Amino acid sequence: MVQLTLRADGGGVLCRLTLPESATVQQLLAQASAVLPQLRHVSVLRNDARGVAVDVATSAAQTLAQAGLVGHGAAAETLEVVTAAAAQQQQQQQQQQQQPSMETAAERMLRLFSSPPAASSPVATAASLRASTSAAASAASAAAAAPVDLNERQLAEQRRLYAAIQQQQIDENLANALEYTPEAFAKVTMLYVPCTINHTPIKAFVDSGAQNSIMNKRTAERCGLMRLVDVRMRGVAVGVGRQEIVGRIHMTPVDLAGMHIPFAFYVIEEQTIDLIIGLDQLKRHQMQIDLKHNQLVVDAVTVPFLSESEIPQSDAAPSETAAEGAASAQRPHHADPTQTAPTPPPPTLLPSSSTAAEAAAAAVAPTTTNATTTTPPPPSLTAAERDDRVAGFMAFSGITDAAQATELLEAAAWDADVAAAIFFDA
């Protein structure tokens, strides 16, 4: 059932009826005329909310839903009723309004184009004003675009003025920083967590800016891990200087707050920091650096970061920088060869042998460094030689899918050792 509210066109409510959706337009008019006899002369029914107008004479046999006057499942609708007399009166008013306006427009057009404008007419005055304004604007733009020749003395004076203004802005910026954000000049304590490898306690540096986790050779020997170093992954780390990468330890358990977590490390020949937990292991084990509570979160376990007094002294020594006689700020001095201040880049591998170049470049790629990784071009092999290499690699690695083996060999420039390193590392 639908509650229908009948309103006069532009007027108030006439009546309210309740009918089913299957009721016809003729049944609606019959019930409406029983309530108000003047509704017998309705010629048009409109539903402005739905944008529907129905001619009663042609749609009397249609249902309300078919005519579009009510929607499916609607509970209430408002209909505008227009009688025949009202429709005829509206049509006459529209014709009367349109006819004078059209005549007025035609007369005005004839008057404008029949005679030229006088010198004192508004049209001529506006045209002259536009011409003078455009001429003045053109002259001003031409004068502004014309280059001004300066001699050497004037150029030097302009440079000195620019330098003085720039230095003044820098000093103001420094004064504002000292006043509003003095904490920005305090020394930053690096993030270290205690861990144990092979019953050897180590203070690991947590560095989300390092792409890969790193261990120096001295720590690897102290933990007895040199026997696990894969020398096929050797290369050169380029950051602050160049350091040799001995190889890679693909997996070793690290005791972190009682959790034995498998880590992978690149072993550096000369590295000041014993151990760096890089972004690869942070993402792999879903670790969170909680700076608000100063802790490292691993799943549901929290590992507090070491205090400044517990950090190794070689990594906690600050360096002083002065700012034009205003104030001195301290920043931490980091001897990590894979880092540069203030945002250190991770190490990048340069090939030390043709067999480890591609694996090293794929394993440790630089994020920000001027050094580039050189990769030898893939050898040109015949189809028979490629099939032999694919078969040998499948027998060596245990891969049963020839397409996967071919893809790995192509990624490693058809070097079986490098492809095996990529496969086992993945």
N, C-alpha and C positions, 0 to 999 in steps of 0.2 A: 504494500500500500504506500502511496505517495501523497503527502500533504501539499496541495497546490494553493498558492496565494495569488489571486487575480487582482491586478492593479490597473487603474486607468493610465493611459499613456501620459506620463508626466504628472500624474495626480496621486491620490492616496489609495488605500486598500479598499477594494470593492467587496470581496468575500473570500472565504477559505473553504476548500473542498478536499475530501479524501477519496481518492480513486486508485484502482490497481493500474499497473503499467500497461496491462492489456486493454484498457478502456480506450475507445476511439475518440477522435476529436469531436464527433457529433454528440456522443454521450456526455462529454465534458460540457459542451455548450447547452445541452438539454438541462443538466443539473444546475448550471450557472443561471440560466434564464428562469428556472423555477425559483431561485433565490432572489434574483433581480431581473425583472421583465425587460429592462432596457438592454440587457446583454444578448437579446435575440438578434440584434443587428450587428453583431461583431463580424468584421471582415478579415481581420489579421490577428494572429496570436504570435507573440514574440517571447523568446527566452534570451534576454540580453546577456546573461551569464555564459550561455553556450553559443551565442551569436547565431541564433536560429530564428527565422521569421517564416510562418506558415500561413498560406492563403486558405481560409476556411472553406471556400467553395470547392477547391480542387483536392483538398486533403481531408475531407470529412470522414471518409471510410478508413483512414489510416489510424493505427494505434498511436498513443502518445509517444511510445518509445520509437516507433518507426518514423514518426514525424520529427524526432529529435527534440521534442519539448521536454522530455524527462530523460535522465541517464539511467543506465542499468544499475539497480541496487540503490538508487538515490532515495533518501528519506523525505526530502522537502525540495520544492522548486517554486520559483516566483515567475509568473507569466504576465506580460503586458498585453492588454486587450485594446484594439483599435477598431472603432465602429466605422461604418461606411461614410457617414457624414464627416467624421473627424479626418479620415484619410483624404477625402475630396477637398476639405478646407486647407489642410496642410499643403497639398499639391498646388492649389491656387496661390497661397502665400509665397511658396518657393518661386513660382513663375513670376510673380510681381516683383520679388526682390532681385531676381536675376536680370530682368529686362532693363530696369534703370541703370544698373551697374554696367551692363554691356554698352548701353547708349553713352553713358558718361565716359567710359574708357575710349570709345571710338571718337567722340568729340575732342577729348584731350589730345589724342594722337594726331588728329587733323590739325589742331591748333598749333602743336609743337613743330610739325614739319611743313606747314604752309608758309611761314614767314621766318627769316633769319633772326636770331636774337639781337637785341639792341646792345649797344656798348655798355649801358648801365643796367642791363638785366642781370638777374642772379646767375643765369647760365654763363654769360660772358665773364662776370666777375669771378666765378668759381674756376673757369678755364684759365684765366690769367693768373689766379693765385696758384693753381697747380703747376703752371709753367714756371713761375718764378721760384716756387719751392723746389721743384726738381732741378732747376739750374743751380740754385744755391747748394743743394745736396751734392750734385756732381762736382762742383768746384771744391767743396770741403773734402770729399773723398779723394779727389786728385791731389790736393795739397797734402793730405795725410799719407798717401801712398808714395809720394815723391821722396827718394832717399836723401838723407842729409849727410853731406860730406864733412867728416871730422878729421882734424889733423892728428899727428901722433901725440901731442901734448893733451888734447881733449880725450883721446882714447885712453891714455894712461890715467887721466883723472877719473874717467868713467869706471875703469877697472878698480881703482882704489876705493871709489864710493861703493861699488858692488861688494868688494871684500869687507869693507867696514860694516855695511848693512847686514851681510851674512853673518859676520862675527857677532854683531849685536843680537841677532835672532838666536844664535847658538847659545850665547850667554843667558838670554832670557829663558830659553828652554831649559838650560841647566838649573837656573835659579828656581823655576817652577817645579822641576823634578825633585830638587832638594827639599822644597817646602811641602809638596803634596805627596810625593812617593819616595820618602827617604829609604824605605826598605829595599828599593831597587839597587842601592849602593852597598848593601851588606854582602858579606861573603856567603856563597852558596855551598852547602855541604853536599858532597857527592853521595850517591845511593849505593850502599854496600850491604850485603846480607851474608851471614855466616853459613857455610856449607861444609860437607865432608865428602872426600873422594878417596876410596880405599883406606879408610880410617885416618886420612890426613886432613886436618882442619885447614880450610881456605876461606879467605874473605873475598867474595865474588862481587865484582862491580856490575851493577844493573844499568845497562845503557841501551835505551830504546832507539838511539840514533845509530847504533852499530847494526849493520845488516846481518852479520853472522856472529856466532859466539866464538871466542878466541881464548886459547890457553898458551902461555909461554912454554918454551921447551924445558926450562928449569922446573916448573911445576909438574909437567908431564913426567919427567924423570923422578921427581920426588914422590909422585903418586904411583909410579910403576906402570905407566901407560904407554911408554915408547914402543913396546912390543905390538901395540894395536894401531900404530900410525900407518896410514896408507900413503906411501910415498908417491903414488900415481897422481895424487891431488896436490903435489907440490907446485909452487909458483912464487910470485913476488908480490908482496903487499905494498901498495903505493898510498901513502897518506902524508904524514910529516916525515919525509925521507922515504927510503926504500928498505924493506926488510924481507928476508927470505921466509917463505912458508914451507915448513918441513913436510907437512902432509895433513891428513885429516883423520881424526878418530871418529868413526861412524856412530859408535854408541858406547856410552859408559854410564853406569848408575851414579847419580849424585844424591847424597843424603841432604835434603833441605827440610828442616824442621820435622824430622822423623819420616818424611816421605822419600822413597827411593824412586827418583825420576830419571828416565833415560835421556841423556844429553848427547849432542854431537858437537865437536869442537874442531876448529882449525888450529894447528900448532905453529906458533911463530918462533923463529930462532931467537931474536932479541926483543923482548917485550917487558916493559917495566911492570905493568899490572899482571898479577898472577892469573886471573881468570875474569873474563868478561862475558856476562850473559846478555846476548844480543837479541835483536828483534825476532830472529828465527825461532829461538826457543820460547820466547815470551808468547808468541802467537801460537806455537805448536801446543803448548800446555795451558793456554788460555789464562796466563798470569795477568794480574791487574796491579798497576802501580798506584797505590792509594796515597796521594800526597797529603790529603787532609788528615789522615791518621798516621802518616809516616810509616807505611808498612807495605809489604808485598803480599798480595792475596793470591793463593793458589787453591782454587776450588773453595773449600770451606776453611782452609788453614791460612792463618795470617803469620807472616814472618816480619818482625819489626826490623827496620833499617838500623844499621849501626850508628851510634852517636859520633860526634866529631872526634872525641877522644879515642874511639876505638878504630878509627880509619887509619890505614898505614900512613906514616908520616911523609913518605915520599910522594904520596898522591894528594896530601891535604895541605901542602905548603902554598900559601897565597902569594900573589904578586901584586904590587902596588901600582896604581896608575893615578896620575894627578890630573886635575881639570882646571887649568888657568887660575891657580891661586885660590880657588873657591873651596873645594873639599876633595879629599882623597877617598877613592872607592876601592874595595878589594874584590878580586875575582879569583876563583880557584885556578891553580896551575896544574894542568893535566899532562902527563908525559906519555899518554897513550899514542902510539904511532898511527893508529887507525882513526884518530880523532883530530880535528882542527877546531880552534876557538872561533866563534862561540858554538857553532854547530859542526862537530867533527864528521868527516865522511868515513864510511866503512872501508875496509881494505878491498882493493881490486887485484885480481890475479893476472900476472903477465906470464906467458908460457915459458917454462924452463926446458921443456922437451916437447917434441911433436906429439907424443902420445897422451899428454895430460893437458893440452892447451884448451880444448873445448870443454872438458869437464870442469877445469878450474874457472874458466870464464862463466860457465853456467852456474857454478856453485856460489861464487863470490863476485857479484857485479857491483860496480861503484854507483853510489847515489849522487855525490857531488865531488868531482875530482877532475883535474885537468889532464890526467893520464888516460890513455886509451888502451884497450885490450886488442892486441893483434892476433888474428886467427888465420892459420894457413888455409889456402883454398882447398876444397875437397878434391881428392884425386879422381882422375877420369878413369873409370873402370868399365870394362865390357859387361854385357849382361851375364855372361857365364861366370865372370869373377865375382859379380855382386851376388849371384845365387850361391856360389861357394861360401862367401863370407856370411851370408844369412844362415846357411845351414850350419856352419861352424859355430856361429854365435848362439844359435838355438840349442845346439848340443852342449855348449859351455854353460849357458845361463839357465837352461831348463825351460825356456819359453816355448810354448807349443803353438803360438799364433805367429805365422810368418809375417803378417802385416805389421804386428807390433814390433817384431825384431827388425824389420826393414825400416820402420819409423825411427827406432832408437839409433840404428846405424847411420841413417841420413842425418839425424841431429848431431851425431858425433863425428861427422865427416868420414864415415866408414871406418872408424878406428874401433876395433872390438873392445880394447881395454877401456877406452873412454865410455863407450856405450854400456859396458858392464857396470862401470862406476855410477853412471846415471841411473841405471835400472835398480841396482842394489841400494842406492841412496834414497830413491823414491819410496 
